[in-house]
Amino acid sequence: MNIDEVSRVFKDLKSMIEPEAQISILSSNRLIITTSTDKLELIANLLKNYGFDHVKSVTAIDYPMKNIIEISYLISSFNNLNLSKIILTLKTLIDRNKSISKSLYKVWPSVEFLERETYDLMGVFFEEHPENTSLILPEDYKDIRPLRKDFKLIK
């Protein structure tokens, strides 16, 4: 994919999502969209309608000093060969103490286990997810989630 094609996708998406979200080009095939949690599902639906048909990964980064958790969805396309060459990150920031975000399961069912893993290891509850339950940790686990910065290993 050349830079002209990425620029075209960038311009298309920019006109669709602004002012509800901000988009930037990170590299020749990398786009990042940042939005608030309340606009996350809206933006996800716009991206799906554009041709981004599945989520490859869901990650979260804990920033305890800023009291936020950043959630990132890596989105791509199986059906559109041009879009499949773009790495699109859709991210949102949530309050670390509340740790609640909107689930994108209704938009992309491929997030089911990815959001569950994020729930399990970071403690982020995804509203409207069909099963916010433990995937890796024991069902009765009540301690600090292992991927949070304040988690301590016991020797």
Contacts in CASP RR format, 6 or more apart in sequence:
PFRMAT RR
TARGET T0000
AUTHOR 0000-0000-0000
METHOD contacts of the structure
MODEL  1
MNIDEVSRVFKDLKSMIEPEAQISILSSNRLIITTSTDKLELIANLLKNY
GFDHVKSVTAIDYPMKNIIEISYLISSFNNLNLSKIILTLKTLIDRNKSI
SKSLYKVWPSVEFLERETYDLMGVFFEEHPENTSLILPEDYKDIRPLRKD
FKLIK
1 28 0 8 1.000
1 29 0 8 1.000
1 82 0 8 1.000
1 85 0 8 1.000
1 86 0 8 1.000
3 28 0 8 1.000
5 82 0 8 1.000
6 25 0 8 1.000
6 28 0 8 1.000
6 29 0 8 1.000
6 31 0 8 1.000
6 86 0 8 1.000
7 25 0 8 1.000
9 31 0 8 1.000
9 82 0 8 1.000
9 83 0 8 1.000
9 86 0 8 1.000
10 23 0 8 1.000
10 25 0 8 1.000
10 31 0 8 1.000
12 50 0 8 1.000
13 23 0 8 1.000
13 31 0 8 1.000
13 33 0 8 1.000
13 46 0 8 1.000
13 47 0 8 1.000
13 50 0 8 1.000
14 23 0 8 1.000
16 46 0 8 1.000
16 50 0 8 1.000
17 23 0 8 1.000
17 33 0 8 1.000
17 35 0 8 1.000
17 43 0 8 1.000
17 46 0 8 1.000
20 35 0 8 1.000
20 36 0 8 1.000
20 39 0 8 1.000
20 42 0 8 1.000
20 43 0 8 1.000
21 33 0 8 1.000
21 34 0 8 1.000
21 35 0 8 1.000
21 39 0 8 1.000
21 43 0 8 1.000
22 33 0 8 1.000
22 34 0 8 1.000
22 35 0 8 1.000
23 31 0 8 1.000
23 32 0 8 1.000
23 33 0 8 1.000
23 34 0 8 1.000
24 31 0 8 1.000
24 32 0 8 1.000
25 31 0 8 1.000
26 32 0 8 1.000
26 89 0 8 1.000
29 85 0 8 1.000
29 86 0 8 1.000
29 87 0 8 1.000
30 86 0 8 1.000
30 87 0 8 1.000
30 88 0 8 1.000
30 89 0 8 1.000
31 86 0 8 1.000
31 87 0 8 1.000
31 88 0 8 1.000
31 89 0 8 1.000
32 88 0 8 1.000
32 89 0 8 1.000
32 91 0 8 1.000
33 43 0 8 1.000
33 47 0 8 1.000
33 88 0 8 1.000
33 89 0 8 1.000
33 90 0 8 1.000
33 91 0 8 1.000
34 91 0 8 1.000
34 92 0 8 1.000
34 93 0 8 1.000
35 43 0 8 1.000
35 90 0 8 1.000
35 91 0 8 1.000
35 92 0 8 1.000
36 92 0 8 1.000
36 93 0 8 1.000
37 92 0 8 1.000
37 93 0 8 1.000
37 94 0 8 1.000
37 100 0 8 1.000
37 101 0 8 1.000
37 102 0 8 1.000
38 102 0 8 1.000
40 90 0 8 1.000
40 92 0 8 1.000
40 101 0 8 1.000
40 102 0 8 1.000
40 104 0 8 1.000
41 102 0 8 1.000
41 104 0 8 1.000
41 106 0 8 1.000
41 107 0 8 1.000
43 90 0 8 1.000
44 73 0 8 1.000
44 90 0 8 1.000
44 104 0 8 1.000
44 107 0 8 1.000
44 108 0 8 1.000
45 107 0 8 1.000
47 75 0 8 1.000
47 88 0 8 1.000
47 90 0 8 1.000
48 107 0 8 1.000
48 108 0 8 1.000
50 83 0 8 1.000
51 77 0 8 1.000
51 79 0 8 1.000
51 80 0 8 1.000
51 83 0 8 1.000
52 75 0 8 1.000
52 76 0 8 1.000
52 77 0 8 1.000
52 83 0 8 1.000
52 88 0 8 1.000
53 76 0 8 1.000
53 77 0 8 1.000
53 78 0 8 1.000
53 79 0 8 1.000
53 80 0 8 1.000
53 108 0 8 1.000
54 75 0 8 1.000
54 76 0 8 1.000
54 77 0 8 1.000
54 78 0 8 1.000
54 108 0 8 1.000
54 110 0 8 1.000
55 73 0 8 1.000
55 74 0 8 1.000
55 75 0 8 1.000
55 104 0 8 1.000
55 108 0 8 1.000
55 110 0 8 1.000
55 111 0 8 1.000
55 114 0 8 1.000
56 74 0 8 1.000
56 75 0 8 1.000
56 76 0 8 1.000
57 72 0 8 1.000
57 73 0 8 1.000
57 74 0 8 1.000
57 114 0 8 1.000
58 71 0 8 1.000
58 72 0 8 1.000
58 73 0 8 1.000
58 74 0 8 1.000
58 111 0 8 1.000
58 114 0 8 1.000
58 115 0 8 1.000
58 117 0 8 1.000
58 118 0 8 1.000
59 71 0 8 1.000
59 72 0 8 1.000
59 74 0 8 1.000
59 118 0 8 1.000
60 69 0 8 1.000
60 70 0 8 1.000
60 71 0 8 1.000
60 72 0 8 1.000
60 118 0 8 1.000
60 122 0 8 1.000
60 124 0 8 1.000
60 147 0 8 1.000
61 69 0 8 1.000
61 70 0 8 1.000
61 72 0 8 1.000
62 69 0 8 1.000
62 96 0 8 1.000
62 122 0 8 1.000
62 147 0 8 1.000
62 148 0 8 1.000
62 149 0 8 1.000
63 69 0 8 1.000
63 70 0 8 1.000
63 96 0 8 1.000
63 149 0 8 1.000
64 96 0 8 1.000
64 148 0 8 1.000
64 149 0 8 1.000
64 150 0 8 1.000
66 96 0 8 1.000
67 95 0 8 1.000
67 96 0 8 1.000
67 97 0 8 1.000
68 93 0 8 1.000
68 94 0 8 1.000
68 95 0 8 1.000
68 96 0 8 1.000
69 93 0 8 1.000
69 94 0 8 1.000
69 95 0 8 1.000
69 96 0 8 1.000
69 99 0 8 1.000
69 122 0 8 1.000
69 124 0 8 1.000
70 91 0 8 1.000
70 92 0 8 1.000
70 93 0 8 1.000
71 91 0 8 1.000
71 92 0 8 1.000
71 93 0 8 1.000
71 94 0 8 1.000
71 101 0 8 1.000
71 118 0 8 1.000
71 124 0 8 1.000
72 89 0 8 1.000
72 90 0 8 1.000
72 91 0 8 1.000
73 89 0 8 1.000
73 90 0 8 1.000
73 91 0 8 1.000
73 104 0 8 1.000
73 111 0 8 1.000
74 87 0 8 1.000
74 88 0 8 1.000
74 89 0 8 1.000
75 88 0 8 1.000
75 89 0 8 1.000
75 90 0 8 1.000
75 108 0 8 1.000
76 83 0 8 1.000
76 84 0 8 1.000
76 86 0 8 1.000
76 87 0 8 1.000
76 88 0 8 1.000
77 83 0 8 1.000
77 84 0 8 1.000
78 84 0 8 1.000
92 101 0 8 1.000
94 100 0 8 1.000
94 101 0 8 1.000
94 124 0 8 1.000
99 122 0 8 1.000
99 123 0 8 1.000
99 124 0 8 1.000
99 125 0 8 1.000
100 124 0 8 1.000
100 125 0 8 1.000
100 126 0 8 1.000
100 127 0 8 1.000
101 124 0 8 1.000
101 125 0 8 1.000
101 126 0 8 1.000
101 127 0 8 1.000
102 126 0 8 1.000
102 127 0 8 1.000
102 128 0 8 1.000
103 111 0 8 1.000
103 115 0 8 1.000
103 126 0 8 1.000
103 127 0 8 1.000
103 128 0 8 1.000
103 129 0 8 1.000
104 111 0 8 1.000
104 115 0 8 1.000
105 111 0 8 1.000
105 112 0 8 1.000
105 115 0 8 1.000
105 126 0 8 1.000
105 128 0 8 1.000
105 129 0 8 1.000
105 130 0 8 1.000
106 128 0 8 1.000
112 129 0 8 1.000
112 130 0 8 1.000
112 131 0 8 1.000
113 135 0 8 1.000
115 124 0 8 1.000
115 126 0 8 1.000
115 129 0 8 1.000
116 129 0 8 1.000
116 131 0 8 1.000
116 132 0 8 1.000
116 133 0 8 1.000
116 135 0 8 1.000
117 135 0 8 1.000
117 136 0 8 1.000
118 124 0 8 1.000
118 126 0 8 1.000
119 125 0 8 1.000
119 126 0 8 1.000
119 129 0 8 1.000
119 132 0 8 1.000
119 133 0 8 1.000
119 135 0 8 1.000
120 134 0 8 1.000
120 135 0 8 1.000
120 136 0 8 1.000
120 137 0 8 1.000
120 145 0 8 1.000
121 136 0 8 1.000
121 137 0 8 1.000
121 145 0 8 1.000
121 146 0 8 1.000
121 147 0 8 1.000
122 145 0 8 1.000
122 147 0 8 1.000
122 148 0 8 1.000
123 145 0 8 1.000
123 148 0 8 1.000
125 132 0 8 1.000
126 132 0 8 1.000
133 139 0 8 1.000
134 141 0 8 1.000
137 146 0 8 1.000
143 151 0 8 1.000
144 150 0 8 1.000
144 151 0 8 1.000
144 152 0 8 1.000
145 151 0 8 1.000
END
